[in-house]
Amino acid sequence: MHFFIHYLIVGKTTHIGALYQAFLKMHLTPKVPRTLSTLLLAYNTDLFGALTHYCIGHAAIYYGVGYVKL
């Protein structure tokens, strides 16, 4: 869910500011280990950087150079 909500929020900083704390709290309520929750959310937050060519500023470089196909 955290990954797919990025389509509704334009910027990465806005996405982290709005959702990271809420999802971390949601993970910690059923006693998921803190380190695992933090690392999984960080991984998903960085993963959507290459999701599309407009996700984050440097994604244009990934697509422009050809590292990731459009």
Predicted model as a PDB file, atoms N, CA, C, CB and O in Angstrom, pLDDT in the B-factor column:
MODEL        1                                                                  
ATOM      1  N   MET A   1       0.831  -1.181   0.000  1.00 72.00           N  
ATOM      2  CA  MET A   1       0.000   0.000   0.000  1.00 72.00           C  
ATOM      3  C   MET A   1       0.880   1.251   0.000  1.00 72.00           C  
ATOM      4  CB  MET A   1      -0.948  -0.005   1.212  1.00 72.00           C  
ATOM      5  O   MET A   1       0.634   2.195  -0.752  1.00 72.00           O  
ATOM      6  N   HIS A   2       1.896   1.247   0.842  1.00 68.00           N  
ATOM      7  CA  HIS A   2       2.805   2.391   0.932  1.00 68.00           C  
ATOM      8  C   HIS A   2       3.433   2.686  -0.423  1.00 68.00           C  
ATOM      9  CB  HIS A   2       3.901   2.131   1.979  1.00 68.00           C  
ATOM     10  O   HIS A   2       3.609   3.848  -0.788  1.00 68.00           O  
ATOM     11  N   PHE A   3       3.769   1.647  -1.163  1.00 68.00           N  
ATOM     12  CA  PHE A   3       4.407   1.781  -2.468  1.00 68.00           C  
ATOM     13  C   PHE A   3       3.449   2.378  -3.497  1.00 68.00           C  
ATOM     14  CB  PHE A   3       4.913   0.425  -2.950  1.00 68.00           C  
ATOM     15  O   PHE A   3       3.839   3.270  -4.250  1.00 68.00           O  
ATOM     16  N   PHE A   4       2.220   1.909  -3.543  1.00 71.00           N  
ATOM     17  CA  PHE A   4       1.283   2.338  -4.572  1.00 71.00           C  
ATOM     18  C   PHE A   4       0.657   3.702  -4.298  1.00 71.00           C  
ATOM     19  CB  PHE A   4       0.202   1.318  -4.716  1.00 71.00           C  
ATOM     20  O   PHE A   4       0.149   4.338  -5.222  1.00 71.00           O  
ATOM     21  N   ILE A   5       0.681   4.156  -3.071  1.00 75.00           N  
ATOM     22  CA  ILE A   5       0.144   5.481  -2.756  1.00 75.00           C  
ATOM     23  C   ILE A   5       0.998   6.587  -3.371  1.00 75.00           C  
ATOM     24  CB  ILE A   5       0.055   5.670  -1.238  1.00 75.00           C  
ATOM     25  O   ILE A   5       0.549   7.728  -3.485  1.00 75.00           O  
ATOM     26  N   HIS A   6       2.218   6.257  -3.763  1.00 69.00           N  
ATOM     27  CA  HIS A   6       3.079   7.279  -4.357  1.00 69.00           C  
ATOM     28  C   HIS A   6       2.469   7.880  -5.618  1.00 69.00           C  
ATOM     29  CB  HIS A   6       4.441   6.691  -4.678  1.00 69.00           C  
ATOM     30  O   HIS A   6       2.777   9.023  -5.954  1.00 69.00           O  
ATOM     31  N   TYR A   7       1.625   7.156  -6.315  1.00 68.00           N  
ATOM     32  CA  TYR A   7       0.965   7.705  -7.495  1.00 68.00           C  
ATOM     33  C   TYR A   7       0.029   8.859  -7.134  1.00 68.00           C  
ATOM     34  CB  TYR A   7       0.186   6.610  -8.215  1.00 68.00           C  
ATOM     35  O   TYR A   7      -0.255   9.700  -7.986  1.00 68.00           O  
ATOM     36  N   LEU A   8      -0.451   8.918  -5.905  1.00 73.00           N  
ATOM     37  CA  LEU A   8      -1.364   9.977  -5.485  1.00 73.00           C  
ATOM     38  C   LEU A   8      -0.634  11.194  -4.935  1.00 73.00           C  
ATOM     39  CB  LEU A   8      -2.319   9.449  -4.446  1.00 73.00           C  
ATOM     40  O   LEU A   8      -1.197  12.288  -4.905  1.00 73.00           O  
ATOM     41  N   ILE A   9       0.610  11.021  -4.501  1.00 73.00           N  
ATOM     42  CA  ILE A   9       1.389  12.114  -3.921  1.00 73.00           C  
ATOM     43  C   ILE A   9       2.583  12.361  -4.832  1.00 73.00           C  
ATOM     44  CB  ILE A   9       1.851  11.785  -2.451  1.00 73.00           C  
ATOM     45  O   ILE A   9       3.342  11.437  -5.125  1.00 73.00           O  
ATOM     46  N   VAL A  10       2.753  13.595  -5.280  1.00 67.00           N  
ATOM     47  CA  VAL A  10       3.730  13.897  -6.317  1.00 67.00           C  
ATOM     48  C   VAL A  10       5.173  13.774  -5.841  1.00 67.00           C  
ATOM     49  CB  VAL A  10       3.496  15.279  -6.840  1.00 67.00           C  
ATOM     50  O   VAL A  10       5.956  13.074  -6.484  1.00 67.00           O  
ATOM     51  N   GLY A  11       5.554  14.412  -4.760  1.00 72.00           N  
ATOM     52  CA  GLY A  11       6.954  14.468  -4.380  1.00 72.00           C  
ATOM     53  C   GLY A  11       7.363  13.407  -3.386  1.00 72.00           C  
ATOM     54  O   GLY A  11       6.557  12.940  -2.581  1.00 72.00           O  
ATOM     55  N   LYS A  12       8.638  13.031  -3.454  1.00 75.00           N  
ATOM     56  CA  LYS A  12       9.165  12.023  -2.529  1.00 75.00           C  
ATOM     57  C   LYS A  12       9.212  12.568  -1.103  1.00 75.00           C  
ATOM     58  CB  LYS A  12      10.570  11.567  -2.970  1.00 75.00           C  
ATOM     59  O   LYS A  12       8.884  11.856  -0.154  1.00 75.00           O  
ATOM     60  N   THR A  13       9.616  13.816  -0.951  1.00 77.00           N  
ATOM     61  CA  THR A  13       9.677  14.423   0.383  1.00 77.00           C  
ATOM     62  C   THR A  13       8.287  14.529   0.989  1.00 77.00           C  
ATOM     63  CB  THR A  13      10.332  15.813   0.318  1.00 77.00           C  
ATOM     64  O   THR A  13       8.109  14.262   2.177  1.00 77.00           O  
ATOM     65  N   THR A  14       7.317  14.909   0.200  1.00 78.00           N  
ATOM     66  CA  THR A  14       5.938  14.991   0.666  1.00 78.00           C  
ATOM     67  C   THR A  14       5.421  13.614   1.051  1.00 78.00           C  
ATOM     68  CB  THR A  14       5.043  15.614  -0.408  1.00 78.00           C  
ATOM     69  O   THR A  14       4.735  13.462   2.061  1.00 78.00           O  
ATOM     70  N   HIS A  15       5.745  12.634   0.260  1.00 77.00           N  
ATOM     71  CA  HIS A  15       5.325  11.255   0.522  1.00 77.00           C  
ATOM     72  C   HIS A  15       5.892  10.761   1.846  1.00 77.00           C  
ATOM     73  CB  HIS A  15       5.769  10.329  -0.622  1.00 77.00           C  
ATOM     74  O   HIS A  15       5.169  10.174   2.651  1.00 77.00           O  
ATOM     75  N   ILE A  16       7.176  10.995   2.075  1.00 81.00           N  
ATOM     76  CA  ILE A  16       7.809  10.554   3.315  1.00 81.00           C  
ATOM     77  C   ILE A  16       7.231  11.310   4.507  1.00 81.00           C  
ATOM     78  CB  ILE A  16       9.334  10.753   3.245  1.00 81.00           C  
ATOM     79  O   ILE A  16       6.924  10.714   5.539  1.00 81.00           O  
ATOM     80  N   GLY A  17       7.086  12.617   4.359  1.00 84.00           N  
ATOM     81  CA  GLY A  17       6.557  13.422   5.457  1.00 84.00           C  
ATOM     82  C   GLY A  17       5.130  13.071   5.837  1.00 84.00           C  
ATOM     83  O   GLY A  17       4.759  13.125   7.009  1.00 84.00           O  
ATOM     84  N   ALA A  18       4.337  12.714   4.845  1.00 83.00           N  
ATOM     85  CA  ALA A  18       2.925  12.443   5.117  1.00 83.00           C  
ATOM     86  C   ALA A  18       2.662  11.013   5.564  1.00 83.00           C  
ATOM     87  CB  ALA A  18       2.110  12.737   3.894  1.00 83.00           C  
ATOM     88  O   ALA A  18       1.781  10.780   6.391  1.00 83.00           O  
ATOM     89  N   LEU A  19       3.401  10.062   5.037  1.00 84.00           N  
ATOM     90  CA  LEU A  19       3.026   8.662   5.238  1.00 84.00           C  
ATOM     91  C   LEU A  19       3.996   7.820   6.052  1.00 84.00           C  
ATOM     92  CB  LEU A  19       2.853   8.031   3.937  1.00 84.00           C  
ATOM     93  O   LEU A  19       3.580   6.821   6.638  1.00 84.00           O  
ATOM     94  N   TYR A  20       5.259   8.180   6.109  1.00 87.00           N  
ATOM     95  CA  TYR A  20       6.239   7.314   6.764  1.00 87.00           C  
ATOM     96  C   TYR A  20       5.894   7.090   8.226  1.00 87.00           C  
ATOM     97  CB  TYR A  20       7.634   7.909   6.646  1.00 87.00           C  
ATOM     98  O   TYR A  20       5.886   5.954   8.701  1.00 87.00           O  
ATOM     99  N   GLN A  21       5.614   8.156   8.930  1.00 89.00           N  
ATOM    100  CA  GLN A  21       5.314   8.041  10.359  1.00 89.00           C  
ATOM    101  C   GLN A  21       4.032   7.243  10.598  1.00 89.00           C  
ATOM    102  CB  GLN A  21       5.188   9.434  10.988  1.00 89.00           C  
ATOM    103  O   GLN A  21       3.967   6.435  11.524  1.00 89.00           O  
ATOM    104  N   ALA A  22       3.022   7.465   9.773  1.00 90.00           N  
ATOM    105  CA  ALA A  22       1.759   6.747   9.937  1.00 90.00           C  
ATOM    106  C   ALA A  22       1.939   5.244   9.695  1.00 90.00           C  
ATOM    107  CB  ALA A  22       0.699   7.314   8.980  1.00 90.00           C  
ATOM    108  O   ALA A  22       1.424   4.423  10.454  1.00 90.00           O  
ATOM    109  N   PHE A  23       2.668   4.891   8.640  1.00 88.00           N  
ATOM    110  CA  PHE A  23       2.882   3.475   8.355  1.00 88.00           C  
ATOM    111  C   PHE A  23       3.803   2.830   9.374  1.00 88.00           C  
ATOM    112  CB  PHE A  23       3.454   3.299   6.962  1.00 88.00           C  
ATOM    113  O   PHE A  23       3.624   1.657   9.703  1.00 88.00           O  
ATOM    114  N   LEU A  24       4.785   3.565   9.883  1.00 91.00           N  
ATOM    115  CA  LEU A  24       5.653   3.016  10.915  1.00 91.00           C  
ATOM    116  C   LEU A  24       4.862   2.725  12.189  1.00 91.00           C  
ATOM    117  CB  LEU A  24       6.807   3.981  11.212  1.00 91.00           C  
ATOM    118  O   LEU A  24       5.053   1.687  12.822  1.00 91.00           O  
ATOM    119  N   LYS A  25       3.982   3.639  12.556  1.00 92.00           N  
ATOM    120  CA  LYS A  25       3.142   3.418  13.729  1.00 92.00           C  
ATOM    121  C   LYS A  25       2.215   2.218  13.515  1.00 92.00           C  
ATOM    122  CB  LYS A  25       2.318   4.681  14.043  1.00 92.00           C  
ATOM    123  O   LYS A  25       1.972   1.439  14.437  1.00 92.00           O  
ATOM    124  N   MET A  26       1.701   2.078  12.293  1.00 91.00           N  
ATOM    125  CA  MET A  26       0.832   0.954  11.975  1.00 91.00           C  
ATOM    126  C   MET A  26       1.602  -0.372  12.062  1.00 91.00           C  
ATOM    127  CB  MET A  26       0.226   1.130  10.572  1.00 91.00           C  
ATOM    128  O   MET A  26       1.033  -1.389  12.459  1.00 91.00           O  
ATOM    129  N   HIS A  27       2.868  -0.367  11.702  1.00 91.00           N  
ATOM    130  CA  HIS A  27       3.691  -1.581  11.803  1.00 91.00           C  
ATOM    131  C   HIS A  27       4.023  -1.913  13.253  1.00 91.00           C  
ATOM    132  CB  HIS A  27       4.985  -1.415  11.001  1.00 91.00           C  
ATOM    133  O   HIS A  27       4.037  -3.083  13.636  1.00 91.00           O  
ATOM    134  N   LEU A  28       4.288  -0.897  14.053  1.00 92.00           N  
ATOM    135  CA  LEU A  28       4.734  -1.141  15.418  1.00 92.00           C  
ATOM    136  C   LEU A  28       3.594  -1.524  16.359  1.00 92.00           C  
ATOM    137  CB  LEU A  28       5.433   0.078  15.946  1.00 92.00           C  
ATOM    138  O   LEU A  28       3.846  -2.085  17.425  1.00 92.00           O  
ATOM    139  N   THR A  29       2.357  -1.237  15.992  1.00 92.00           N  
ATOM    140  CA  THR A  29       1.218  -1.593  16.837  1.00 92.00           C  
ATOM    141  C   THR A  29       1.101  -3.108  17.041  1.00 92.00           C  
ATOM    142  CB  THR A  29      -0.069  -1.054  16.227  1.00 92.00           C  
ATOM    143  O   THR A  29       0.909  -3.536  18.180  1.00 92.00           O  
ATOM    144  N   PRO A  30       1.208  -3.945  15.992  1.00 92.00           N  
ATOM    145  CA  PRO A  30       1.133  -5.400  16.225  1.00 92.00           C  
ATOM    146  C   PRO A  30       2.482  -6.035  16.583  1.00 92.00           C  
ATOM    147  CB  PRO A  30       0.578  -6.082  14.993  1.00 92.00           C  
ATOM    148  O   PRO A  30       2.674  -7.236  16.392  1.00 92.00           O  
ATOM    149  N   LYS A  31       3.405  -5.236  17.097  1.00 89.00           N  
ATOM    150  CA  LYS A  31       4.700  -5.731  17.593  1.00 89.00           C  
ATOM    151  C   LYS A  31       5.629  -6.268  16.509  1.00 89.00           C  
ATOM    152  CB  LYS A  31       4.465  -6.808  18.599  1.00 89.00           C  
ATOM    153  O   LYS A  31       6.358  -7.232  16.741  1.00 89.00           O  
ATOM    154  N   VAL A  32       5.608  -5.652  15.328  1.00 91.00           N  
ATOM    155  CA  VAL A  32       6.601  -5.968  14.304  1.00 91.00           C  
ATOM    156  C   VAL A  32       7.924  -5.365  14.772  1.00 91.00           C  
ATOM    157  CB  VAL A  32       6.176  -5.415  12.877  1.00 91.00           C  
ATOM    158  O   VAL A  32       7.920  -4.250  15.294  1.00 91.00           O  
ATOM    159  N   PRO A  33       9.047  -6.048  14.607  1.00 94.00           N  
ATOM    160  CA  PRO A  33      10.323  -5.503  15.074  1.00 94.00           C  
ATOM    161  C   PRO A  33      10.629  -4.130  14.459  1.00 94.00           C  
ATOM    162  CB  PRO A  33      11.452  -6.476  14.748  1.00 94.00           C  
ATOM    163  O   PRO A  33      10.415  -3.917  13.266  1.00 94.00           O  
ATOM    164  N   ARG A  34      11.127  -3.211  15.280  1.00 93.00           N  
ATOM    165  CA  ARG A  34      11.383  -1.834  14.835  1.00 93.00           C  
ATOM    166  C   ARG A  34      12.356  -1.772  13.667  1.00 93.00           C  
ATOM    167  CB  ARG A  34      11.924  -1.007  15.985  1.00 93.00           C  
ATOM    168  O   ARG A  34      12.114  -1.058  12.695  1.00 93.00           O  
ATOM    169  N   THR A  35      13.444  -2.507  13.755  1.00 95.00           N  
ATOM    170  CA  THR A  35      14.449  -2.458  12.694  1.00 95.00           C  
ATOM    171  C   THR A  35      13.875  -2.966  11.381  1.00 95.00           C  
ATOM    172  CB  THR A  35      15.681  -3.279  13.082  1.00 95.00           C  
ATOM    173  O   THR A  35      14.113  -2.367  10.332  1.00 95.00           O  
ATOM    174  N   LEU A  36      13.139  -4.038  11.421  1.00 94.00           N  
ATOM    175  CA  LEU A  36      12.531  -4.594  10.215  1.00 94.00           C  
ATOM    176  C   LEU A  36      11.539  -3.602   9.606  1.00 94.00           C  
ATOM    177  CB  LEU A  36      11.828  -5.927  10.531  1.00 94.00           C  
ATOM    178  O   LEU A  36      11.550  -3.388   8.394  1.00 94.00           O  
ATOM    179  N   SER A  37      10.697  -3.006  10.417  1.00 92.00           N  
ATOM    180  CA  SER A  37       9.715  -2.034   9.923  1.00 92.00           C  
ATOM    181  C   SER A  37      10.396  -0.834   9.284  1.00 92.00           C  
ATOM    182  CB  SER A  37       8.805  -1.568  11.060  1.00 92.00           C  
ATOM    183  O   SER A  37      10.013  -0.397   8.199  1.00 92.00           O  
ATOM    184  N   THR A  38      11.396  -0.311   9.954  1.00 92.00           N  
ATOM    185  CA  THR A  38      12.102   0.866   9.442  1.00 92.00           C  
ATOM    186  C   THR A  38      12.792   0.560   8.123  1.00 92.00           C  
ATOM    187  CB  THR A  38      13.126   1.362  10.462  1.00 92.00           C  
ATOM    188  O   THR A  38      12.718   1.353   7.184  1.00 92.00           O  
ATOM    189  N   LEU A  39      13.463  -0.586   8.046  1.00 93.00           N  
ATOM    190  CA  LEU A  39      14.175  -0.934   6.821  1.00 93.00           C  
ATOM    191  C   LEU A  39      13.229  -1.237   5.660  1.00 93.00           C  
ATOM    192  CB  LEU A  39      15.072  -2.126   7.071  1.00 93.00           C  
ATOM    193  O   LEU A  39      13.513  -0.869   4.521  1.00 93.00           O  
ATOM    194  N   LEU A  40      12.120  -1.896   5.935  1.00 89.00           N  
ATOM    195  CA  LEU A  40      11.152  -2.181   4.867  1.00 89.00           C  
ATOM    196  C   LEU A  40      10.530  -0.902   4.309  1.00 89.00           C  
ATOM    197  CB  LEU A  40      10.050  -3.106   5.386  1.00 89.00           C  
ATOM    198  O   LEU A  40      10.369  -0.760   3.097  1.00 89.00           O  
ATOM    199  N   LEU A  41      10.189   0.012   5.185  1.00 87.00           N  
ATOM    200  CA  LEU A  41       9.624   1.283   4.708  1.00 87.00           C  
ATOM    201  C   LEU A  41      10.662   2.102   3.945  1.00 87.00           C  
ATOM    202  CB  LEU A  41       9.079   2.102   5.888  1.00 87.00           C  
ATOM    203  O   LEU A  41      10.335   2.730   2.938  1.00 87.00           O  
ATOM    204  N   ALA A  42      11.890   2.100   4.407  1.00 86.00           N  
ATOM    205  CA  ALA A  42      12.955   2.819   3.694  1.00 86.00           C  
ATOM    206  C   ALA A  42      13.191   2.206   2.319  1.00 86.00           C  
ATOM    207  CB  ALA A  42      14.264   2.803   4.513  1.00 86.00           C  
ATOM    208  O   ALA A  42      13.373   2.927   1.338  1.00 86.00           O  
ATOM    209  N   TYR A  43      13.188   0.885   2.247  1.00 87.00           N  
ATOM    210  CA  TYR A  43      13.373   0.201   0.961  1.00 87.00           C  
ATOM    211  C   TYR A  43      12.251   0.561  -0.011  1.00 87.00           C  
ATOM    212  CB  TYR A  43      13.427  -1.327   1.163  1.00 87.00           C  
ATOM    213  O   TYR A  43      12.515   0.911  -1.161  1.00 87.00           O  
ATOM    214  N   ASN A  44      11.024   0.478   0.437  1.00 81.00           N  
ATOM    215  CA  ASN A  44       9.895   0.807  -0.437  1.00 81.00           C  
ATOM    216  C   ASN A  44       9.897   2.272  -0.834  1.00 81.00           C  
ATOM    217  CB  ASN A  44       8.582   0.465   0.246  1.00 81.00           C  
ATOM    218  O   ASN A  44       9.519   2.606  -1.957  1.00 81.00           O  
ATOM    219  N   THR A  45      10.312   3.144   0.056  1.00 79.00           N  
ATOM    220  CA  THR A  45      10.374   4.567  -0.263  1.00 79.00           C  
ATOM    221  C   THR A  45      11.387   4.826  -1.371  1.00 79.00           C  
ATOM    222  CB  THR A  45      10.731   5.382   0.985  1.00 79.00           C  
ATOM    223  O   THR A  45      11.125   5.632  -2.265  1.00 79.00           O  
ATOM    224  N   ASP A  46      12.524   4.168  -1.330  1.00 78.00           N  
ATOM    225  CA  ASP A  46      13.532   4.365  -2.374  1.00 78.00           C  
ATOM    226  C   ASP A  46      13.215   3.590  -3.640  1.00 78.00           C  
ATOM    227  CB  ASP A  46      14.893   3.960  -1.864  1.00 78.00           C  
ATOM    228  O   ASP A  46      13.652   3.983  -4.721  1.00 78.00           O  
ATOM    229  N   LEU A  47      12.479   2.518  -3.537  1.00 78.00           N  
ATOM    230  CA  LEU A  47      12.158   1.701  -4.700  1.00 78.00           C  
ATOM    231  C   LEU A  47      11.303   2.459  -5.702  1.00 78.00           C  
ATOM    232  CB  LEU A  47      11.446   0.435  -4.271  1.00 78.00           C  
ATOM    233  O   LEU A  47      11.483   2.285  -6.907  1.00 78.00           O  
ATOM    234  N   PHE A  48      10.383   3.292  -5.243  1.00 73.00           N  
ATOM    235  CA  PHE A  48       9.529   3.968  -6.212  1.00 73.00           C  
ATOM    236  C   PHE A  48      10.240   5.107  -6.925  1.00 73.00           C  
ATOM    237  CB  PHE A  48       8.297   4.492  -5.529  1.00 73.00           C  
ATOM    238  O   PHE A  48       9.629   5.781  -7.755  1.00 73.00           O  
ATOM    239  N   GLY A  49      11.501   5.341  -6.627  1.00 69.00           N  
ATOM    240  CA  GLY A  49      12.276   6.339  -7.363  1.00 69.00           C  
ATOM    241  C   GLY A  49      12.460   5.963  -8.819  1.00 69.00           C  
ATOM    242  O   GLY A  49      12.600   6.842  -9.670  1.00 69.00           O  
ATOM    243  N   ALA A  50      12.464   4.688  -9.119  1.00 65.00           N  
ATOM    244  CA  ALA A  50      12.621   4.235 -10.501  1.00 65.00           C  
ATOM    245  C   ALA A  50      11.317   3.694 -11.073  1.00 65.00           C  
ATOM    246  CB  ALA A  50      13.700   3.167 -10.584  1.00 65.00           C  
ATOM    247  O   ALA A  50      11.316   3.046 -12.120  1.00 65.00           O  
ATOM    248  N   LEU A  51      10.215   3.956 -10.394  1.00 68.00           N  
ATOM    249  CA  LEU A  51       8.920   3.444 -10.841  1.00 68.00           C  
ATOM    250  C   LEU A  51       8.492   4.083 -12.164  1.00 68.00           C  
ATOM    251  CB  LEU A  51       7.855   3.696  -9.770  1.00 68.00           C  
ATOM    252  O   LEU A  51       8.092   3.377 -13.090  1.00 68.00           O  
ATOM    253  N   THR A  52       8.572   5.381 -12.257  1.00 68.00           N  
ATOM    254  CA  THR A  52       8.275   6.102 -13.494  1.00 68.00           C  
ATOM    255  C   THR A  52       9.303   7.196 -13.679  1.00 68.00           C  
ATOM    256  CB  THR A  52       6.839   6.693 -13.476  1.00 68.00           C  
ATOM    257  O   THR A  52      10.091   7.461 -12.771  1.00 68.00           O  
ATOM    258  N   HIS A  53       9.313   7.832 -14.826  1.00 67.00           N  
ATOM    259  CA  HIS A  53      10.319   8.844 -15.126  1.00 67.00           C  
ATOM    260  C   HIS A  53      10.050  10.190 -14.449  1.00 67.00           C  
ATOM    261  CB  HIS A  53      10.401   9.042 -16.610  1.00 67.00           C  
ATOM    262  O   HIS A  53      10.863  11.104 -14.588  1.00 67.00           O  
ATOM    263  N   TYR A  54       8.964  10.341 -13.736  1.00 69.00           N  
ATOM    264  CA  TYR A  54       8.674  11.598 -13.056  1.00 69.00           C  
ATOM    265  C   TYR A  54       8.567  11.449 -11.538  1.00 69.00           C  
ATOM    266  CB  TYR A  54       7.395  12.179 -13.594  1.00 69.00           C  
ATOM    267  O   TYR A  54       8.171  12.399 -10.862  1.00 69.00           O  
ATOM    268  N   CYS A  55       8.905  10.298 -10.992  1.00 70.00           N  
ATOM    269  CA  CYS A  55       8.762  10.060  -9.547  1.00 70.00           C  
ATOM    270  C   CYS A  55       9.644  10.975  -8.712  1.00 70.00           C  
ATOM    271  CB  CYS A  55       9.090   8.618  -9.224  1.00 70.00           C  
ATOM    272  O   CYS A  55       9.162  11.632  -7.789  1.00 70.00           O  
ATOM    273  N   ILE A  56      10.914  11.021  -9.025  1.00 75.00           N  
ATOM    274  CA  ILE A  56      11.858  11.864  -8.305  1.00 75.00           C  
ATOM    275  C   ILE A  56      12.769  12.535  -9.319  1.00 75.00           C  
ATOM    276  CB  ILE A  56      12.683  11.039  -7.269  1.00 75.00           C  
ATOM    277  O   ILE A  56      12.786  12.152 -10.489  1.00 75.00           O  
ATOM    278  N   GLY A  57      13.513  13.519  -8.886  1.00 74.00           N  
ATOM    279  CA  GLY A  57      14.336  14.313  -9.794  1.00 74.00           C  
ATOM    280  C   GLY A  57      15.344  13.523 -10.597  1.00 74.00           C  
ATOM    281  O   GLY A  57      15.469  13.735 -11.803  1.00 74.00           O  
ATOM    282  N   HIS A  58      16.059  12.624  -9.966  1.00 74.00           N  
ATOM    283  CA  HIS A  58      17.090  11.895 -10.706  1.00 74.00           C  
ATOM    284  C   HIS A  58      16.557  10.689 -11.477  1.00 74.00           C  
ATOM    285  CB  HIS A  58      18.156  11.441  -9.760  1.00 74.00           C  
ATOM    286  O   HIS A  58      17.336  10.000 -12.134  1.00 74.00           O  
ATOM    287  N   ALA A  59      15.274  10.419 -11.417  1.00 74.00           N  
ATOM    288  CA  ALA A  59      14.707   9.334 -12.214  1.00 74.00           C  
ATOM    289  C   ALA A  59      14.792   9.652 -13.700  1.00 74.00           C  
ATOM    290  CB  ALA A  59      13.251   9.076 -11.812  1.00 74.00           C  
ATOM    291  O   ALA A  59      14.881   8.742 -14.525  1.00 74.00           O  
ATOM    292  N   ALA A  60      14.765  10.932 -14.047  1.00 77.00           N  
ATOM    293  CA  ALA A  60      14.896  11.322 -15.452  1.00 77.00           C  
ATOM    294  C   ALA A  60      16.242  10.872 -16.014  1.00 77.00           C  
ATOM    295  CB  ALA A  60      14.740  12.846 -15.606  1.00 77.00           C  
ATOM    296  O   ALA A  60      16.337  10.526 -17.192  1.00 77.00           O  
ATOM    297  N   ILE A  61      17.274  10.874 -15.185  1.00 80.00           N  
ATOM    298  CA  ILE A  61      18.594  10.418 -15.629  1.00 80.00           C  
ATOM    299  C   ILE A  61      18.562   8.912 -15.887  1.00 80.00           C  
ATOM    300  CB  ILE A  61      19.682  10.766 -14.576  1.00 80.00           C  
ATOM    301  O   ILE A  61      19.094   8.449 -16.896  1.00 80.00           O  
ATOM    302  N   TYR A  62      17.951   8.149 -14.994  1.00 76.00           N  
ATOM    303  CA  TYR A  62      17.866   6.699 -15.184  1.00 76.00           C  
ATOM    304  C   TYR A  62      17.189   6.356 -16.506  1.00 76.00           C  
ATOM    305  CB  TYR A  62      17.105   6.052 -14.020  1.00 76.00           C  
ATOM    306  O   TYR A  62      17.651   5.485 -17.244  1.00 76.00           O  
ATOM    307  N   TYR A  63      16.098   7.042 -16.796  1.00 78.00           N  
ATOM    308  CA  TYR A  63      15.345   6.771 -18.021  1.00 78.00           C  
ATOM    309  C   TYR A  63      16.026   7.374 -19.243  1.00 78.00           C  
ATOM    310  CB  TYR A  63      13.924   7.313 -17.900  1.00 78.00           C  
ATOM    311  O   TYR A  63      16.021   6.771 -20.316  1.00 78.00           O  
ATOM    312  N   GLY A  64      16.613   8.563 -19.089  1.00 83.00           N  
ATOM    313  CA  GLY A  64      17.260   9.231 -20.217  1.00 83.00           C  
ATOM    314  C   GLY A  64      18.487   8.491 -20.710  1.00 83.00           C  
ATOM    315  O   GLY A  64      18.709   8.416 -21.919  1.00 83.00           O  
ATOM    316  N   VAL A  65      19.284   7.947 -19.818  1.00 86.00           N  
ATOM    317  CA  VAL A  65      20.492   7.231 -20.181  1.00 86.00           C  
ATOM    318  C   VAL A  65      20.175   5.824 -20.688  1.00 86.00           C  
ATOM    319  CB  VAL A  65      21.437   7.161 -18.990  1.00 86.00           C  
ATOM    320  O   VAL A  65      20.944   5.239 -21.450  1.00 86.00           O  
ATOM    321  N   GLY A  66      19.044   5.298 -20.259  1.00 84.00           N  
ATOM    322  CA  GLY A  66      18.628   3.982 -20.725  1.00 84.00           C  
ATOM    323  C   GLY A  66      18.822   2.866 -19.717  1.00 84.00           C  
ATOM    324  O   GLY A  66      18.684   1.692 -20.060  1.00 84.00           O  
ATOM    325  N   TYR A  67      19.146   3.221 -18.459  1.00 81.00           N  
ATOM    326  CA  TYR A  67      19.272   2.191 -17.419  1.00 81.00           C  
ATOM    327  C   TYR A  67      17.943   1.492 -17.188  1.00 81.00           C  
ATOM    328  CB  TYR A  67      19.777   2.806 -16.104  1.00 81.00           C  
ATOM    329  O   TYR A  67      17.905   0.291 -16.920  1.00 81.00           O  
ATOM    330  N   VAL A  68      16.848   2.247 -17.292  1.00 74.00           N  
ATOM    331  CA  VAL A  68      15.509   1.706 -17.103  1.00 74.00           C  
ATOM    332  C   VAL A  68      14.695   2.036 -18.346  1.00 74.00           C  
ATOM    333  CB  VAL A  68      14.834   2.280 -15.808  1.00 74.00           C  
ATOM    334  O   VAL A  68      14.682   3.184 -18.791  1.00 74.00           O  
ATOM    335  N   LYS A  69      14.031   1.063 -18.898  1.00 75.00           N  
ATOM    336  CA  LYS A  69      13.222   1.272 -20.107  1.00 75.00           C  
ATOM    337  C   LYS A  69      11.880   1.911 -19.765  1.00 75.00           C  
ATOM    338  CB  LYS A  69      12.996  -0.060 -20.840  1.00 75.00           C  
ATOM    339  O   LYS A  69      11.259   1.572 -18.758  1.00 75.00           O  
ATOM    340  N   LEU A  70      11.444   2.827 -20.602  1.00 73.00           N  
ATOM    341  CA  LEU A  70      10.143   3.471 -20.419  1.00 73.00           C  
ATOM    342  C   LEU A  70       9.100   2.556 -20.968  1.00 73.00           C  
ATOM    343  CB  LEU A  70      10.076   4.859 -21.102  1.00 73.00           C  
ATOM    344  O   LEU A  70       7.913   2.879 -20.929  1.00 73.00           O  
TER     345      LEU A  70                                                      
ENDMDL                                                                          
END                                                                             
